[in-house]
Amino acid sequence: MAIPETTDHPAHARADTLITQFRQRRDHRLSPGRKRWIPPLFGRPGAPSNAFFPRLARRFWEIGDYQMARFLSNVQIDEIRVRLMRAGFPMNLKATHFAFLKWVLMVTFSLLLGTILPVLSLVSQRTPVEFNITATTSLFAMLLGALYGFKAPDVWLSIRTRQRQMAIQLALPDMIDLITVSVEAGLGLNAAIQRVSSRFRNPLSDEFVRTMQEVHLGRSQPDSLRDMARRVDVPDLTTFLISLVQAEQLGLSIANVLRVQSERLREKRSQRAREQAQKAPIKMIFPLVFFIFPALFVVILGPAAIQFMKNPL
């Protein structure tokens, strides 16, 4: 039942009373003479946002974000943003947050190695095995920890990028087949992409959904597809999107283009599988020579060596 829009209705009077009480409590809480409330260290159950350490960490990241925005140039921020974008923005990291994380890990790993090694040296003095650490060794360990901490986020981001690109490359032929079937059934290209992308949960479908959202917001389809190719940086997907843009501009049949691209991508996937199969024997040489052959030599020649040592010639 709808409440009539009159000022003397009981519901409106109740709402005005609640608003007045809320304003009075707010003014009393923010009054200059009132002592500021200090949150507990670990917060109350059910309200972790009021805890001391999460608020301190949030403030710490805000300061780091501000300092990185001042320290880094726009070109450096854009380069980091492109790398994060190709990795799918893991953990919702911004460019300044990622740069600040590198500096934090650099200092953390440097202090850890610089602290652990002297402690081990002191502990080893009470054991039979003495472990002496000089100042030069400790300094070298701190420099090595700083280098490792500074480069570790880059390695992690590169791994995430390769994993995402591989997932997109594996899902591309199947999604193109479904888009082809949808277009041949009478749907338009945008509607077919939107329909197929809503049925999957993978990085490629997420990129297609984002591209279609940009088209719905008024951006031209060729620009959105080119931006998607630049954002993902997968050669097969780039070739596919460029062929779609050219087919739209030249007025070619989208269904024929999709069918040709689907066959080409499946052939390339078969070629990559055969290539990986041919590389397998070469990759097996190292474990065979250094791990399997020594064990075989010990099992086969071990008894003969023992007999030879007992009964020499």
Contacts in CASP RR format, 6 or more apart in sequence:
PFRMAT RR
TARGET T0000
AUTHOR 0000-0000-0000
METHOD contacts of the structure
MODEL  1
MAIPETTDHPAHARADTLITQFRQRRDHRLSPGRKRWIPPLFGRPGAPSN
AFFPRLARRFWEIGDYQMARFLSNVQIDEIRVRLMRAGFPMNLKATHFAF
LKWVLMVTFSLLLGTILPVLSLVSQRTPVEFNITATTSLFAMLLGALYGF
KAPDVWLSIRTRQRQMAIQLALPDMIDLITVSVEAGLGLNAAIQRVSSRF
RNPLSDEFVRTMQEVHLGRSQPDSLRDMARRVDVPDLTTFLISLVQAEQL
GLSIANVLRVQSERLREKRSQRAREQAQKAPIKMIFPLVFFIFPALFVVI
LGPAAIQFMKNPL
3 9 0 8 1.000
3 11 0 8 1.000
3 12 0 8 1.000
6 12 0 8 1.000
28 34 0 8 1.000
29 37 0 8 1.000
39 50 0 8 1.000
39 51 0 8 1.000
39 52 0 8 1.000
39 55 0 8 1.000
40 50 0 8 1.000
40 51 0 8 1.000
40 52 0 8 1.000
41 51 0 8 1.000
41 52 0 8 1.000
41 53 0 8 1.000
42 51 0 8 1.000
42 52 0 8 1.000
42 53 0 8 1.000
43 50 0 8 1.000
43 51 0 8 1.000
43 52 0 8 1.000
44 50 0 8 1.000
48 54 0 8 1.000
49 55 0 8 1.000
61 97 0 8 1.000
61 100 0 8 1.000
64 96 0 8 1.000
64 100 0 8 1.000
65 94 0 8 1.000
65 96 0 8 1.000
65 97 0 8 1.000
65 100 0 8 1.000
67 100 0 8 1.000
68 96 0 8 1.000
68 97 0 8 1.000
68 99 0 8 1.000
68 100 0 8 1.000
69 77 0 8 1.000
69 96 0 8 1.000
71 99 0 8 1.000
72 80 0 8 1.000
72 95 0 8 1.000
72 96 0 8 1.000
72 99 0 8 1.000
76 99 0 8 1.000
77 95 0 8 1.000
77 96 0 8 1.000
77 99 0 8 1.000
78 95 0 8 1.000
80 95 0 8 1.000
80 98 0 8 1.000
80 99 0 8 1.000
81 94 0 8 1.000
81 95 0 8 1.000
83 157 0 8 1.000
83 161 0 8 1.000
84 90 0 8 1.000
84 93 0 8 1.000
84 94 0 8 1.000
84 95 0 8 1.000
84 98 0 8 1.000
84 157 0 8 1.000
85 231 0 8 1.000
86 161 0 8 1.000
86 164 0 8 1.000
86 165 0 8 1.000
86 231 0 8 1.000
86 232 0 8 1.000
86 233 0 8 1.000
87 157 0 8 1.000
87 160 0 8 1.000
87 161 0 8 1.000
87 164 0 8 1.000
88 160 0 8 1.000
88 164 0 8 1.000
88 203 0 8 1.000
90 157 0 8 1.000
90 160 0 8 1.000
93 101 0 8 1.000
98 153 0 8 1.000
98 157 0 8 1.000
101 153 0 8 1.000
102 149 0 8 1.000
102 150 0 8 1.000
102 153 0 8 1.000
102 154 0 8 1.000
103 150 0 8 1.000
105 149 0 8 1.000
105 150 0 8 1.000
105 152 0 8 1.000
105 153 0 8 1.000
106 145 0 8 1.000
106 146 0 8 1.000
106 147 0 8 1.000
106 149 0 8 1.000
106 150 0 8 1.000
107 146 0 8 1.000
108 149 0 8 1.000
109 145 0 8 1.000
109 146 0 8 1.000
109 148 0 8 1.000
109 149 0 8 1.000
109 152 0 8 1.000
110 142 0 8 1.000
110 143 0 8 1.000
110 145 0 8 1.000
110 146 0 8 1.000
110 149 0 8 1.000
111 142 0 8 1.000
112 145 0 8 1.000
113 141 0 8 1.000
113 142 0 8 1.000
113 144 0 8 1.000
113 145 0 8 1.000
114 138 0 8 1.000
114 141 0 8 1.000
114 142 0 8 1.000
117 133 0 8 1.000
117 137 0 8 1.000
117 138 0 8 1.000
117 141 0 8 1.000
118 133 0 8 1.000
118 138 0 8 1.000
120 131 0 8 1.000
120 133 0 8 1.000
121 131 0 8 1.000
121 132 0 8 1.000
121 133 0 8 1.000
123 131 0 8 1.000
124 130 0 8 1.000
124 131 0 8 1.000
124 132 0 8 1.000
164 203 0 8 1.000
165 232 0 8 1.000
165 233 0 8 1.000
165 234 0 8 1.000
167 202 0 8 1.000
167 203 0 8 1.000
167 204 0 8 1.000
168 202 0 8 1.000
168 203 0 8 1.000
168 204 0 8 1.000
168 207 0 8 1.000
168 232 0 8 1.000
168 234 0 8 1.000
168 237 0 8 1.000
169 234 0 8 1.000
169 236 0 8 1.000
169 237 0 8 1.000
170 269 0 8 1.000
171 200 0 8 1.000
171 202 0 8 1.000
171 203 0 8 1.000
171 204 0 8 1.000
171 205 0 8 1.000
172 204 0 8 1.000
172 234 0 8 1.000
172 236 0 8 1.000
172 237 0 8 1.000
172 240 0 8 1.000
172 265 0 8 1.000
173 262 0 8 1.000
173 265 0 8 1.000
173 266 0 8 1.000
173 269 0 8 1.000
175 196 0 8 1.000
175 197 0 8 1.000
175 200 0 8 1.000
175 204 0 8 1.000
175 205 0 8 1.000
175 208 0 8 1.000
176 240 0 8 1.000
176 258 0 8 1.000
176 261 0 8 1.000
176 262 0 8 1.000
176 265 0 8 1.000
177 262 0 8 1.000
178 196 0 8 1.000
178 199 0 8 1.000
179 189 0 8 1.000
179 192 0 8 1.000
179 193 0 8 1.000
179 196 0 8 1.000
179 258 0 8 1.000
180 255 0 8 1.000
180 258 0 8 1.000
180 259 0 8 1.000
180 262 0 8 1.000
182 188 0 8 1.000
182 191 0 8 1.000
182 192 0 8 1.000
182 195 0 8 1.000
182 196 0 8 1.000
183 189 0 8 1.000
183 192 0 8 1.000
183 254 0 8 1.000
183 255 0 8 1.000
183 258 0 8 1.000
184 255 0 8 1.000
187 195 0 8 1.000
188 254 0 8 1.000
189 244 0 8 1.000
189 248 0 8 1.000
189 254 0 8 1.000
190 212 0 8 1.000
190 215 0 8 1.000
190 221 0 8 1.000
193 208 0 8 1.000
193 211 0 8 1.000
193 212 0 8 1.000
194 208 0 8 1.000
194 209 0 8 1.000
194 212 0 8 1.000
196 205 0 8 1.000
196 208 0 8 1.000
197 205 0 8 1.000
197 206 0 8 1.000
197 208 0 8 1.000
197 209 0 8 1.000
197 212 0 8 1.000
198 205 0 8 1.000
198 209 0 8 1.000
199 205 0 8 1.000
204 237 0 8 1.000
207 228 0 8 1.000
207 231 0 8 1.000
207 232 0 8 1.000
208 228 0 8 1.000
210 228 0 8 1.000
211 224 0 8 1.000
211 225 0 8 1.000
211 227 0 8 1.000
211 228 0 8 1.000
212 224 0 8 1.000
214 224 0 8 1.000
214 227 0 8 1.000
215 221 0 8 1.000
215 224 0 8 1.000
221 245 0 8 1.000
221 248 0 8 1.000
222 245 0 8 1.000
222 248 0 8 1.000
222 249 0 8 1.000
225 241 0 8 1.000
225 242 0 8 1.000
225 244 0 8 1.000
225 245 0 8 1.000
226 241 0 8 1.000
226 242 0 8 1.000
226 245 0 8 1.000
228 237 0 8 1.000
228 241 0 8 1.000
229 237 0 8 1.000
229 238 0 8 1.000
229 241 0 8 1.000
229 242 0 8 1.000
232 238 0 8 1.000
236 265 0 8 1.000
236 268 0 8 1.000
239 261 0 8 1.000
240 261 0 8 1.000
240 265 0 8 1.000
243 257 0 8 1.000
243 261 0 8 1.000
244 254 0 8 1.000
244 257 0 8 1.000
246 252 0 8 1.000
247 253 0 8 1.000
247 254 0 8 1.000
247 257 0 8 1.000
248 254 0 8 1.000
END
